[in-house]
Amino acid sequence: MNPQQLVPTLVDGDFVMSESRAIAAYLVNAHGSEKQDLYPTDPKIRARIDQRMYFEMGTFYLAFADCCVSRFFTR
């Protein structure tokens, strides 16, 4: 299902999607309540949610790659 053959993959009826951040955004947009409890409309609160969602991609993954890629692939 996932073109990269990795998890996560979401199947919602006939709709298939991969990538965890995109899946989270889709779930909130497609199935969130009118009150928007999951992804509030206040831009400051939404910014904090986005900050935490993108931390792994922008900070953690880079540090992990710097540490591990050189150890595993430059022997």
Helices and strands as residue ranges (DSSP letters): E 9-12, E 15-18, H 20-31, H 43-55, I 56-60, H 61-73
